[in-house]
Amino acid sequence: MNIPFKIDLNDKVVVITGAGGVICAGFAEAVAQCGAKVALLNRTKEKSDAVAERINAAGGTAISIGVNVLDLEGLEEAKKEIHEKLGSVDILINGAGGNSPSGTTTKDYLFKEDLLNKQEGVKTFFDLDPKGIEGVFNLNFLGTLLPTQVFLKDMIDKEGSTVINISSMNAFTPLTRIPAYSGAKAAVSNFTQWLAVHLSKVGIRVNAIAPGFLLTNQNRGLLLKEDGTYSERAQKILAATPMGRFGEVEEMIGTLLWLLDSKASGFVNGVVVPVDGGFSAYSGV
């Protein structure tokens, strides 16, 4: 990965959750190029193993730990391993998150006929599974809060300490079909602001990045047809994105490094930065 510029993260220990995903894998490689020692946390360890291997092969320092961000005891064990192998934590990037079909409607809008003439395969608002919605909220919100509780104590009054959360376009304007994910990411944005205020007396800044739309392994089936052309939903997204294309992970690296560098953004605290090709600014008219 080619990063746009380097900041000094030498001897800094960076913990990244959801590190097996496309975005956070890119973040991990970027901070490693800046000299950080990186702890990659992911529920599926094989995915973060691959990222760690790339970083170490390129001359960086990374370890991979399999852990569920909703498992407080597991997070505490991960912290012990990080202390033993890398040292005390300086920076936390909360990247774990995701959606579930059980919290997703089939259609953009509710029509009376969907209730009067129930069709197989059509999931309305009234069919959403409470447990599924709870799971989405837990993964995105508690999956941000719990790692923060565990790793934050290392960072108090330590120069350059910062937390970066991953929000979403859904936090600005909810997308159709995915009420659970939209609500959960709105909670992450609100928590970012709350935490920034709460920690302002102990020297820790808290900000968030809200990525626009990228083609990833998670959404590829939703955005692309079998023949590789854009789906109807992908076309709607592009029509609402003034730059008229999907973003790339590399296009978020500059924002990440800026927010991590206290010399560049030392007075930036409690913000959610959209990196979205203008999506959040566009009214559709």
ChimeraX attribute file (.defattr): number of C-alpha atoms within 10 A of each C-alpha:
attribute: neighborCount
match mode: 1-to-1
recipient: residues
	/A:1	10
	/A:2	9
	/A:3	18
	/A:4	13
	/A:5	12
	/A:6	15
	/A:7	18
	/A:8	15
	/A:9	21
	/A:10	13
	/A:11	13
	/A:12	22
	/A:13	26
	/A:14	27
	/A:15	27
	/A:16	25
	/A:17	30
	/A:18	26
	/A:19	31
	/A:20	27
	/A:21	20
	/A:22	17
	/A:23	20
	/A:24	23
	/A:25	24
	/A:26	20
	/A:27	24
	/A:28	28
	/A:29	25
	/A:30	25
	/A:31	27
	/A:32	25
	/A:33	24
	/A:34	19
	/A:35	19
	/A:36	26
	/A:37	28
	/A:38	26
	/A:39	28
	/A:40	28
	/A:41	28
	/A:42	24
	/A:43	18
	/A:44	15
	/A:45	17
	/A:46	14
	/A:47	19
	/A:48	28
	/A:49	21
	/A:50	13
	/A:51	24
	/A:52	27
	/A:53	16
	/A:54	16
	/A:55	23
	/A:56	14
	/A:57	11
	/A:58	12
	/A:59	12
	/A:60	19
	/A:61	21
	/A:62	27
	/A:63	21
	/A:64	24
	/A:65	25
	/A:66	19
	/A:67	22
	/A:68	21
	/A:69	26
	/A:70	19
	/A:71	13
	/A:72	16
	/A:73	13
	/A:74	15
	/A:75	22
	/A:76	16
	/A:77	14
	/A:78	20
	/A:79	22
	/A:80	14
	/A:81	15
	/A:82	23
	/A:83	14
	/A:84	10
	/A:85	13
	/A:86	20
	/A:87	17
	/A:88	18
	/A:89	24
	/A:90	26
	/A:91	27
	/A:92	24
	/A:93	27
	/A:94	27
	/A:95	27
	/A:96	25
	/A:97	23
	/A:98	15
	/A:99	21
	/A:100	13
	/A:101	15
	/A:102	19
	/A:103	24
	/A:104	23
	/A:105	20
	/A:106	15
	/A:107	14
	/A:108	12
	/A:109	11
	/A:110	14
	/A:111	10
	/A:112	8
	/A:113	9
	/A:114	14
	/A:115	12
	/A:116	8
	/A:117	8
	/A:118	12
	/A:119	10
	/A:120	6
	/A:121	7
	/A:122	12
	/A:123	20
	/A:124	19
	/A:125	16
	/A:126	9
	/A:127	12
	/A:128	17
	/A:129	14
	/A:130	12
	/A:131	11
	/A:132	17
	/A:133	22
	/A:134	14
	/A:135	20
	/A:136	27
	/A:137	24
	/A:138	17
	/A:139	20
	/A:140	28
	/A:141	24
	/A:142	19
	/A:143	24
	/A:144	25
	/A:145	20
	/A:146	17
	/A:147	25
	/A:148	17
	/A:149	12
	/A:150	15
	/A:151	21
	/A:152	19
	/A:153	13
	/A:154	16
	/A:155	20
	/A:156	17
	/A:157	13
	/A:158	15
	/A:159	11
	/A:160	18
	/A:161	25
	/A:162	26
	/A:163	26
	/A:164	23
	/A:165	24
	/A:166	24
	/A:167	31
	/A:168	27
	/A:169	21
	/A:170	21
	/A:171	21
	/A:172	18
	/A:173	13
	/A:174	17
	/A:175	14
	/A:176	14
	/A:177	19
	/A:178	21
	/A:179	19
	/A:180	24
	/A:181	28
	/A:182	24
	/A:183	19
	/A:184	27
	/A:185	26
	/A:186	22
	/A:187	18
	/A:188	26
	/A:189	25
	/A:190	16
	/A:191	20
	/A:192	27
	/A:193	18
	/A:194	13
	/A:195	20
	/A:196	21
	/A:197	15
	/A:198	13
	/A:199	15
	/A:200	13
	/A:201	11
	/A:202	12
	/A:203	16
	/A:204	24
	/A:205	29
	/A:206	29
	/A:207	26
	/A:208	27
	/A:209	22
	/A:210	22
	/A:211	23
	/A:212	22
	/A:213	21
	/A:214	18
	/A:215	17
	/A:216	14
	/A:217	10
	/A:218	13
	/A:219	12
	/A:220	15
	/A:221	13
	/A:222	14
	/A:223	19
	/A:224	17
	/A:225	13
	/A:226	8
	/A:227	6
	/A:228	10
	/A:229	11
	/A:230	16
	/A:231	16
	/A:232	12
	/A:233	12
	/A:234	21
	/A:235	16
	/A:236	11
	/A:237	19
	/A:238	17
	/A:239	14
	/A:240	20
	/A:241	21
	/A:242	16
	/A:243	13
	/A:244	14
	/A:245	17
	/A:246	15
	/A:247	17
	/A:248	17
	/A:249	17
	/A:250	16
	/A:251	15
	/A:252	22
	/A:253	22
	/A:254	15
	/A:255	16
	/A:256	19
	/A:257	23
	/A:258	17
	/A:259	26
	/A:260	27
	/A:261	17
	/A:262	17
	/A:263	12
	/A:264	12
	/A:265	13
	/A:266	14
	/A:267	10
	/A:268	14
	/A:269	21
	/A:270	21
	/A:271	17
	/A:272	24
	/A:273	17
	/A:274	21
	/A:275	19
	/A:276	24
	/A:277	21
	/A:278	14
	/A:279	23
	/A:280	19
	/A:281	13
	/A:282	11
	/A:283	7
	/A:284	9
	/A:285	4
